[in-house]
């Protein structure tokens, strides 16, 4: 597998969307328990107003339509394994991936297992592309910005991480531009 994403809120789903759209094999592990279910979005560019649960429903369907796999499972542990990462699920099943995107919300349990650098406010330290102190691991959303939590910011973090991963895999710059269909 190319990428495992832990967390299925806006950050994780946005990363999955861009990665799957680019043809990478991506699986998102989460249990749809994101804080989005308690949100009413009135500040998401292009959407006048939407309940967080409806946003999640649409986002999940969109991600799956591009080929990403959404798995209702809790990740128990993560560890570095060769050139990638081993992700062990609660039932004991293990999967490996070249890249790992963490979108754990405010609970950095897995980030701590990997020993990722943390800031004074508890944030996992990232660069502008959401890369952490461990090569191949990205942190997005509240995990990287615990005091700057917004759905659109989290989605942007996920997109940034995905574009960086795609650029790395392809060995050069990558942009994701969609063009309208040509008229007749």
Kinemage of the C-alpha trace (Angstrom):
@kinemage 1
@onewidth
@group {chain A} dominant
@subgroup {mainchain}
@vectorlist {calphas} color= white
{ca unk a 1} P 0.000 0.000 0.000
{ca unk a 2} L 1.204 3.522 -0.698
{ca unk a 3} L -0.418 5.486 2.131
{ca unk a 4} L -2.230 4.764 5.376
{ca unk a 5} L -4.236 7.599 6.890
{ca unk a 6} L -5.293 7.416 10.514
{ca unk a 7} L -8.325 9.615 11.130
{ca unk a 8} L -11.337 10.326 8.966
{ca unk a 9} L -12.129 13.958 9.655
{ca unk a 10} L -11.575 16.754 7.114
{ca unk a 11} L -7.758 16.492 7.254
{ca unk a 12} L -7.583 12.756 6.685
{ca unk a 13} L -10.343 12.689 4.084
{ca unk a 14} L -8.848 15.594 2.150
{ca unk a 15} L -5.469 13.833 2.021
{ca unk a 16} L -7.203 10.646 0.865
{ca unk a 17} L -9.071 12.496 -1.878
{ca unk a 18} L -5.937 13.995 -3.443
{ca unk a 19} L -3.935 10.773 -3.079
{ca unk a 20} L -6.618 8.526 -4.566
{ca unk a 21} L -7.297 10.993 -7.365
{ca unk a 22} L -3.593 10.772 -8.270
{ca unk a 23} L -3.827 6.977 -8.447
{ca unk a 24} L -2.090 6.078 -5.199
{ca unk a 25} L -3.346 3.171 -3.135
{ca unk a 26} L -4.686 4.708 0.080
{ca unk a 27} L -6.613 3.375 3.047
{ca unk a 28} L -8.197 5.555 5.725
{ca unk a 29} L -8.718 4.020 9.156
{ca unk a 30} L -11.255 5.720 11.380
{ca unk a 31} L -14.579 5.220 13.058
{ca unk a 32} L -16.332 8.412 11.920
{ca unk a 33} L -16.193 9.810 15.460
{ca unk a 34} L -14.803 13.161 14.349
{ca unk a 35} L -15.770 16.397 16.092
{ca unk a 36} L -17.369 17.389 12.790
{ca unk a 37} L -20.557 15.677 13.945
{ca unk a 38} L -20.998 18.495 16.472
{ca unk a 39} L -20.223 21.289 13.994
{ca unk a 40} L -22.307 23.631 11.907
{ca unk a 41} L -20.115 24.972 9.117
{ca unk a 42} L -20.756 28.537 8.011
{ca unk a 43} L -17.142 29.374 7.217
{ca unk a 44} L -16.146 26.754 4.652
{ca unk a 45} L -15.392 28.510 1.379
{ca unk a 46} L -17.992 27.719 -1.273
{ca unk a 47} L -20.535 26.229 1.141
{ca unk a 48} L -23.066 28.638 2.644
{ca unk a 49} L -23.979 26.324 5.523
{ca unk a 50} L -23.805 22.611 6.208
{ca unk a 51} L -24.077 20.431 9.282
{ca unk a 52} L -20.848 18.599 10.017
{ca unk a 53} L -22.489 15.179 9.749
{ca unk a 54} L -23.738 15.979 6.244
{ca unk a 55} L -20.293 17.314 5.330
{ca unk a 56} L -18.730 14.046 6.539
{ca unk a 57} L -21.244 11.966 4.593
{ca unk a 58} L -20.509 13.845 1.359
{ca unk a 59} L -16.749 13.879 1.922
{ca unk a 60} L -16.625 10.143 2.626
{ca unk a 61} L -18.631 9.379 -0.528
{ca unk a 62} L -16.413 11.636 -2.626
{ca unk a 63} L -13.224 10.005 -1.310
{ca unk a 64} L -14.568 6.511 -1.985
{ca unk a 65} L -15.658 7.530 -5.498
{ca unk a 66} L -11.991 8.159 -6.336
{ca unk a 67} L -10.941 4.747 -5.058
{ca unk a 68} L -9.739 5.361 -1.519
{ca unk a 69} L -10.655 2.656 0.962
{ca unk a 70} L -12.412 3.695 4.179
{ca unk a 71} L -12.113 1.123 6.949
{ca unk a 72} L -14.087 1.327 10.188
{ca unk a 73} L -11.298 0.282 12.541
{ca unk a 74} L -9.220 1.614 15.399
{ca unk a 75} L -5.474 1.697 14.881
{ca unk a 76} L -3.789 0.242 17.953
{ca unk a 77} L -0.166 0.957 17.100
{ca unk a 78} L 2.222 2.264 14.461
{ca unk a 79} L 5.923 1.663 14.022
{ca unk a 80} L 8.701 2.253 11.542
{ca unk a 81} L 9.240 -0.869 9.435
{ca unk a 82} L 12.004 -0.819 6.825
{ca unk a 83} L 11.273 1.869 4.241
{ca unk a 84} L 7.738 2.363 5.527
{ca unk a 85} L 5.419 1.823 8.444
{ca unk a 86} L 3.540 -1.044 10.037
{ca unk a 87} L 0.061 -0.178 11.261
{ca unk a 88} L -1.592 -2.645 13.635
{ca unk a 89} L -5.347 -2.585 14.066
{ca unk a 90} L -7.205 -3.300 17.295
{ca unk a 91} L -7.946 -6.888 16.251
{ca unk a 92} L -4.278 -7.600 15.525
{ca unk a 93} L -4.322 -7.277 11.723
{ca unk a 94} L -1.230 -5.456 10.454
{ca unk a 95} L -0.764 -3.509 7.229
{ca unk a 96} L 2.271 -1.728 5.842
{ca unk a 97} L 2.563 1.443 3.832
{ca unk a 98} L 5.295 3.657 2.480
{ca unk a 99} L 3.730 6.815 3.969
{ca unk a 100} L 1.651 7.545 7.054
{ca unk a 101} L -0.702 10.495 7.539
{ca unk a 102} L -1.870 11.076 11.100
{ca unk a 103} L -5.089 12.992 11.642
{ca unk a 104} L -5.671 12.000 15.261
{ca unk a 105} L -7.372 15.162 16.425
{ca unk a 106} L -6.224 16.326 19.841
{ca unk a 107} L -5.087 12.843 20.921
{ca unk a 108} L -1.505 12.271 19.727
{ca unk a 109} L -1.329 8.658 20.930
{ca unk a 110} L 0.168 7.292 17.710
{ca unk a 111} L 2.371 10.348 17.161
{ca unk a 112} L 3.820 9.711 20.609
{ca unk a 113} L 4.430 6.036 19.788
{ca unk a 114} L 6.592 7.223 16.885
{ca unk a 115} L 8.385 9.782 19.070
{ca unk a 116} L 7.395 12.733 16.879
{ca unk a 117} L 8.611 16.146 17.998
{ca unk a 118} L 6.022 18.197 19.890
{ca unk a 119} L 5.700 21.935 20.523
{ca unk a 120} L 4.951 23.534 23.905
{ca unk a 121} L 1.225 23.730 23.067
{ca unk a 122} L 1.162 19.971 22.414
{ca unk a 123} L 1.119 20.264 18.618
{ca unk a 124} L 3.051 17.753 16.572
{ca unk a 125} L 5.730 19.853 14.896
{ca unk a 126} L 5.369 19.990 11.095
{ca unk a 127} L 6.767 21.968 8.219
{ca unk a 128} L 4.666 23.795 5.626
{ca unk a 129} L 3.946 20.490 3.848
{ca unk a 130} L 2.748 18.744 7.061
{ca unk a 131} L 5.951 16.659 7.278
{ca unk a 132} L 6.917 15.662 10.798
{ca unk a 133} L 10.298 14.963 12.396
{ca unk a 134} L 10.131 11.389 11.042
{ca unk a 135} L 10.511 11.034 7.269
{ca unk a 136} L 7.385 9.623 5.641
{ca unk a 137} L 5.043 10.687 8.460
{ca unk a 138} L 2.683 13.642 8.106
{ca unk a 139} L 0.479 15.258 10.762
{ca unk a 140} L -2.624 17.227 9.793
{ca unk a 141} L -5.521 19.073 11.370
{ca unk a 142} L -5.841 19.472 15.126
{ca unk a 143} L -2.859 17.194 15.673
{ca unk a 144} L -0.631 19.872 14.125
{ca unk a 145} L -2.784 22.855 15.143
{ca unk a 146} L -4.572 22.103 18.427
{ca unk a 147} L -5.320 25.769 19.056
{ca unk a 148} L -6.261 26.624 15.454
{ca unk a 149} L -8.945 24.087 14.703
{ca unk a 150} L -11.144 24.696 11.666
{ca unk a 151} L -12.455 22.208 9.120
{ca unk a 152} L -11.118 24.175 6.167
{ca unk a 153} L -7.653 24.499 7.755
{ca unk a 154} L -7.583 20.769 8.464
{ca unk a 155} L -8.642 19.996 4.884
{ca unk a 156} L -5.896 22.299 3.605
{ca unk a 157} L -3.330 20.500 5.772
{ca unk a 158} L -4.488 17.177 4.316
{ca unk a 159} L -4.231 18.503 0.764
{ca unk a 160} L -0.743 19.845 1.425
{ca unk a 161} L 0.428 16.511 2.835
{ca unk a 162} L -1.047 14.639 -0.127
{ca unk a 163} L 0.565 16.902 -2.724
{ca unk a 164} L 3.930 16.457 -0.983
{ca unk a 165} L 3.545 12.666 -0.963
{ca unk a 166} L 2.529 12.614 -4.637
{ca unk a 167} L 5.505 14.851 -5.538
{ca unk a 168} L 7.832 12.500 -3.665
{ca unk a 169} L 6.427 9.382 -5.329
{ca unk a 170} L 6.591 10.942 -8.798
{ca unk a 171} L 10.035 12.444 -8.233
{ca unk a 172} L 9.117 16.033 -9.038
{ca unk a 173} L 6.630 18.860 -8.619
{ca unk a 174} L 2.962 17.960 -8.806
{ca unk a 175} L -0.144 20.085 -9.121
{ca unk a 176} L -3.750 18.961 -9.070
{ca unk a 177} L -5.718 21.020 -11.569
{ca unk a 178} L -9.203 20.095 -12.653
{ca unk a 179} L -10.487 21.504 -15.943
{ca unk a 180} L -14.123 21.762 -16.931
{ca unk a 181} L -15.210 19.405 -19.704
{ca unk a 182} L -14.936 20.805 -23.197
{ca unk a 183} L -18.232 21.919 -24.715
{ca unk a 184} L -19.376 19.931 -27.675
